[in-house]
Amino acid sequence: MNRVFVYGTLKRGQRNYHFLRDAEFVGEFITRSVYSMYEFEDYPAVCLHGEHAIEGEIFLVTDHQFRMLDDLEWYPYFYQRIEIDTSYGDAWMYIVKADLCHGKKPIPGIWLQSMPAG
């Protein structure tokens, strides 16, 4: 089993949460203030070397679910994974290289987007 920290479309109530529906929700978590978050069209991405804490959720996923998340996140071609220390133990977090964030709209550390009506 793997712990994964999610902060965008994979959070509960967001459009890609169905990928984690069968995963075990562990809890909410806020990272240290060492990241930057940016808006990439209709989803967020996090880069290292910033000044914001990132608010998100931690799930316990199987190896199969982890591979599905890797496919969704275009790992390792777009997103990279880093291991972060959380109050629930180490967890994987998807980030992008800083040069991909240039010109993107900064977000102060929490991404909130309502589900589309319908």
C-alpha positions in Angstrom: 0.0 0.0 0.0 1.1 3.5 -0.8 0.1 6.9 0.8 -0.6 9.6 -1.8 -1.1 13.3 -1.0 -3.6 14.9 -3.5 -4.3 18.6 -3.8 -6.4 19.1 -6.9 -8.8 17.1 -9.1 -8.3 13.9 -7.1 -9.6 15.4 -3.9 -13.0 14.3 -2.6 -15.8 16.0 -4.5 -13.6 16.9 -7.5 -13.9 15.5 -11.0 -11.2 12.8 -10.8 -12.0 11.6 -7.3 -13.5 8.5 -8.9 -10.0 7.2 -9.3 -9.7 7.2 -5.5 -13.3 6.1 -4.7 -12.1 2.6 -3.6 -9.0 3.9 -1.9 -8.8 4.5 1.9 -9.2 8.1 2.9 -6.5 8.7 5.6 -7.1 12.4 6.4 -6.5 16.0 5.5 -3.0 17.4 5.6 -1.2 20.8 5.0 2.4 20.6 3.8 5.3 22.8 5.0 5.5 26.3 3.3 8.1 25.3 0.7 6.0 25.0 -2.5 4.3 27.0 -5.2 1.0 26.1 -6.7 -0.1 27.2 -10.2 -3.3 26.9 -12.3 -2.9 24.8 -15.4 -6.1 25.5 -17.3 -8.6 23.5 -15.1 -6.2 21.8 -12.7 -3.4 22.8 -10.3 0.2 21.8 -10.3 2.8 22.3 -7.6 6.4 23.2 -7.9 9.2 23.0 -5.4 10.9 26.1 -4.0 8.1 28.3 -3.0 6.6 29.9 0.1 3.2 28.3 0.4 1.8 25.4 2.2 -0.4 23.1 0.1 -3.7 21.9 1.5 -4.8 18.5 0.4 -5.9 14.9 1.3 -4.0 11.7 1.9 -5.2 8.3 0.6 -3.9 4.8 1.0 -3.8 3.2 -2.5 -3.0 -0.2 -3.8 -0.2 -0.7 -6.3 -2.8 -1.0 -9.1 -4.4 2.3 -8.0 -1.0 3.9 -7.8 -0.2 2.9 -11.5 -3.6 4.3 -12.5 -2.7 7.6 -10.8 0.7 7.6 -12.6 -1.1 7.2 -15.9 -3.6 10.0 -15.1 -0.8 12.3 -14.0 1.4 11.5 -17.1 4.2 10.3 -14.8 7.1 10.6 -15.4 6.7 12.8 -18.5 4.8 15.7 -17.0 4.4 15.2 -13.2 7.2 13.8 -11.1 6.8 12.2 -7.7 8.4 13.2 -4.5 8.0 11.7 -1.0 6.9 14.1 1.7 6.8 13.7 5.5 3.2 13.9 6.8 1.6 13.4 10.2 0.3 10.0 8.7 3.8 8.9 7.6 5.6 9.4 4.3 3.3 10.0 1.3 3.9 10.5 -2.5 3.1 13.9 -4.0 2.9 14.8 -7.7 4.8 17.9 -8.7 6.0 19.5 -11.9 9.4 21.1 -12.8 9.5 24.8 -12.1 10.1 25.8 -15.7 6.7 24.4 -16.6 5.1 26.9 -14.1 6.5 30.1 -15.8 3.6 32.2 -17.0 1.0 30.3 -15.1 -1.4 31.9 -12.6 -0.2 31.4 -9.1 -2.6 30.0 -6.5 -1.9 30.6 -2.8 -1.8 26.9 -1.8 -5.4 25.7 -1.8 -7.3 24.7 -5.0 -11.0 24.9 -4.8 -13.1 24.2 -7.9 -16.8 23.3 -7.8 -18.0 20.3 -9.6 -19.7 21.1 -12.9 -23.5 21.1 -12.6 -25.4 18.3 -14.4 
